[in-house]
Amino acid sequence: MMRGIVTTVLLLFPIVGVAPVAAHHGWSGYDSTKELTLTGTIKESGYEHPHGHVRLEMPGKVWLVVLAPPTRMASRGLPAVKLRPGATATVVGYPHRSTEDEMRAERITIDGATVELR
């Protein structure tokens, strides 16, 4: 009897463990038919899970730019120190469908180096 319970728990564990990760990504909130390219000054940055971010100041507007997870950014050559306030960045990505000052970045260029985020 105990063996059957343990087997059932072990079989269910991977399903329960994966569900929150799959549920996290709401990329459908971004409009991939409208590519944006923005260049501005980083006012603030975060290098945290599940996704990093920058607040990019442009004339008349500050955008929240959602980046990749820190582990992906680090492995592709974008350490936290590159996202320093005052740096100029160009981001290419997609606008949020309902939040007019938010976008999801596909790539970012800082100090002449472009990093693919997706």
C-alpha positions as YAML, in Angstrom:
chain: A
units: angstrom
residues:
- id: 1
  name: MET
  ca: [0.00, 0.00, 0.00]
- id: 2
  name: MET
  ca: [2.72, 2.48, 1.01]
- id: 3
  name: ARG
  ca: [4.65, 1.74, -2.17]
- id: 4
  name: GLY
  ca: [1.61, 2.66, -4.28]
- id: 5
  name: ILE
  ca: [1.22, 6.00, -2.47]
- id: 6
  name: VAL
  ca: [4.89, 6.84, -2.92]
- id: 7
  name: THR
  ca: [4.73, 5.97, -6.64]
- id: 8
  name: THR
  ca: [1.64, 8.16, -7.07]
- id: 9
  name: VAL
  ca: [3.29, 11.09, -5.27]
- id: 10
  name: LEU
  ca: [6.47, 10.74, -7.34]
- id: 11
  name: LEU
  ca: [4.48, 10.65, -10.57]
- id: 12
  name: LEU
  ca: [2.49, 13.77, -9.63]
- id: 13
  name: PHE
  ca: [5.45, 15.79, -8.35]
- id: 14
  name: PRO
  ca: [6.88, 16.72, -11.78]
- id: 15
  name: ILE
  ca: [3.46, 17.92, -12.93]
- id: 16
  name: VAL
  ca: [2.97, 20.13, -9.88]
- id: 17
  name: GLY
  ca: [6.55, 21.41, -10.06]
- id: 18
  name: VAL
  ca: [6.26, 22.49, -13.70]
- id: 19
  name: ALA
  ca: [2.83, 24.11, -13.61]
- id: 20
  name: PRO
  ca: [3.84, 27.47, -12.03]
- id: 21
  name: VAL
  ca: [6.64, 27.96, -14.54]
- id: 22
  name: ALA
  ca: [4.39, 27.32, -17.51]
- id: 23
  name: ALA
  ca: [1.68, 29.56, -16.07]
- id: 24
  name: HIS
  ca: [4.12, 32.44, -15.50]
- id: 25
  name: HIS
  ca: [4.72, 33.43, -19.12]
- id: 26
  name: GLY
  ca: [1.98, 35.68, -20.40]
- id: 27
  name: TRP
  ca: [3.66, 36.75, -23.63]
- id: 28
  name: SER
  ca: [0.27, 36.95, -25.34]
- id: 29
  name: GLY
  ca: [-0.08, 40.31, -23.59]
- id: 30
  name: TYR
  ca: [2.49, 41.71, -26.04]
- id: 31
  name: ASP
  ca: [1.72, 42.49, -29.68]
- id: 32
  name: SER
  ca: [4.35, 40.70, -31.79]
- id: 33
  name: THR
  ca: [2.94, 42.26, -34.96]
- id: 34
  name: LYS
  ca: [4.17, 45.73, -33.89]
- id: 35
  name: GLU
  ca: [7.94, 45.75, -33.51]
- id: 36
  name: LEU
  ca: [9.35, 48.77, -31.68]
- id: 37
  name: THR
  ca: [12.88, 50.13, -31.57]
- id: 38
  name: LEU
  ca: [13.52, 52.53, -28.69]
- id: 39
  name: THR
  ca: [16.70, 54.33, -27.71]
- id: 40
  name: GLY
  ca: [16.99, 56.12, -24.40]
- id: 41
  name: THR
  ca: [18.73, 56.42, -21.07]
- id: 42
  name: ILE
  ca: [18.45, 53.73, -18.42]
- id: 43
  name: LYS
  ca: [16.92, 55.34, -15.34]
- id: 44
  name: GLU
  ca: [16.55, 52.15, -13.29]
- id: 45
  name: SER
  ca: [17.29, 48.46, -13.74]
- id: 46
  name: GLY
  ca: [16.54, 45.16, -12.09]
- id: 47
  name: TYR
  ca: [18.40, 41.92, -12.57]
- id: 48
  name: GLU
  ca: [15.96, 39.60, -10.81]
- id: 49
  name: HIS
  ca: [13.90, 36.51, -11.51]
- id: 50
  name: PRO
  ca: [11.72, 35.80, -13.29]
- id: 51
  name: HIS
  ca: [12.78, 38.61, -15.66]
- id: 52
  name: GLY
  ca: [15.11, 41.55, -15.51]
- id: 53
  name: HIS
  ca: [13.92, 45.01, -16.49]
- id: 54
  name: VAL
  ca: [15.00, 48.54, -17.26]
- id: 55
  name: ARG
  ca: [13.12, 51.81, -17.12]
- id: 56
  name: LEU
  ca: [14.17, 53.54, -20.31]
- id: 57
  name: GLU
  ca: [13.73, 57.31, -20.44]
- id: 58
  name: MET
  ca: [12.97, 58.86, -23.78]
- id: 59
  name: PRO
  ca: [11.74, 62.35, -24.59]
- id: 60
  name: GLY
  ca: [8.32, 62.66, -22.95]
- id: 61
  name: LYS
  ca: [8.01, 59.05, -21.77]
- id: 62
  name: VAL
  ca: [9.60, 56.41, -19.56]
- id: 63
  name: TRP
  ca: [9.15, 52.82, -20.73]
- id: 64
  name: LEU
  ca: [9.21, 49.67, -18.62]
- id: 65
  name: VAL
  ca: [11.23, 47.21, -20.71]
- id: 66
  name: VAL
  ca: [10.88, 43.56, -19.68]
- id: 67
  name: LEU
  ca: [14.10, 41.65, -20.32]
- id: 68
  name: ALA
  ca: [15.14, 37.99, -20.15]
- id: 69
  name: PRO
  ca: [15.85, 36.03, -16.96]
- id: 70
  name: PRO
  ca: [19.21, 36.95, -15.37]
- id: 71
  name: THR
  ca: [20.74, 33.54, -16.08]
- id: 72
  name: ARG
  ca: [20.06, 33.93, -19.82]
- id: 73
  name: MET
  ca: [21.35, 37.52, -19.88]
- id: 74
  name: ALA
  ca: [24.54, 36.52, -18.06]
- id: 75
  name: SER
  ca: [25.18, 33.53, -20.35]
- id: 76
  name: ARG
  ca: [24.74, 35.75, -23.42]
- id: 77
  name: GLY
  ca: [27.09, 38.47, -22.23]
- id: 78
  name: LEU
  ca: [24.82, 40.97, -20.48]
- id: 79
  name: PRO
  ca: [25.88, 41.20, -16.82]
- id: 80
  name: ALA
  ca: [24.00, 43.41, -14.36]
- id: 81
  name: VAL
  ca: [26.73, 46.10, -14.47]
- id: 82
  name: LYS
  ca: [25.91, 46.83, -18.14]
- id: 83
  name: LEU
  ca: [22.36, 47.86, -17.14]
- id: 84
  name: ARG
  ca: [23.67, 50.79, -15.11]
- id: 85
  name: PRO
  ca: [21.59, 53.96, -14.73]
- id: 86
  name: GLY
  ca: [22.78, 56.65, -17.12]
- id: 87
  name: ALA
  ca: [23.80, 54.21, -19.87]
- id: 88
  name: THR
  ca: [22.28, 54.61, -23.32]
- id: 89
  name: ALA
  ca: [20.42, 51.54, -24.56]
- id: 90
  name: THR
  ca: [18.55, 50.58, -27.70]
- id: 91
  name: VAL
  ca: [15.90, 47.89, -27.33]
- id: 92
  name: VAL
  ca: [13.93, 46.10, -30.01]
- id: 93
  name: GLY
  ca: [10.76, 44.33, -28.99]
- id: 94
  name: TYR
  ca: [7.00, 44.38, -28.77]
- id: 95
  name: PRO
  ca: [4.58, 46.71, -26.99]
- id: 96
  name: HIS
  ca: [2.20, 45.52, -24.31]
- id: 97
  name: ARG
  ca: [-1.36, 45.33, -25.62]
- id: 98
  name: SER
  ca: [-2.94, 47.25, -22.74]
- id: 99
  name: THR
  ca: [-0.10, 49.06, -20.93]
- id: 100
  name: GLU
  ca: [1.08, 51.82, -23.24]
- id: 101
  name: ASP
  ca: [4.48, 52.34, -21.63]
- id: 102
  name: GLU
  ca: [5.59, 48.70, -21.40]
- id: 103
  name: MET
  ca: [7.38, 46.47, -23.88]
- id: 104
  name: ARG
  ca: [9.02, 43.03, -24.00]
- id: 105
  name: ALA
  ca: [12.54, 43.20, -25.41]
- id: 106
  name: GLU
  ca: [13.85, 40.74, -27.97]
- id: 107
  name: ARG
  ca: [17.31, 42.31, -28.06]
- id: 108
  name: ILE
  ca: [19.21, 45.10, -26.36]
- id: 109
  name: THR
  ca: [22.25, 47.09, -27.46]
- id: 110
  name: ILE
  ca: [24.46, 48.76, -24.84]
- id: 111
  name: ASP
  ca: [27.99, 50.08, -25.37]
- id: 112
  name: GLY
  ca: [27.94, 48.88, -28.99]
- id: 113
  name: ALA
  ca: [27.21, 45.24, -28.07]
- id: 114
  name: THR
  ca: [23.89, 43.64, -29.02]
- id: 115
  name: VAL
  ca: [22.50, 40.78, -26.93]
- id: 116
  name: GLU
  ca: [19.68, 38.54, -28.14]
- id: 117
  name: LEU
  ca: [17.31, 37.99, -25.21]
- id: 118
  name: ARG
  ca: [14.89, 35.37, -26.57]
...
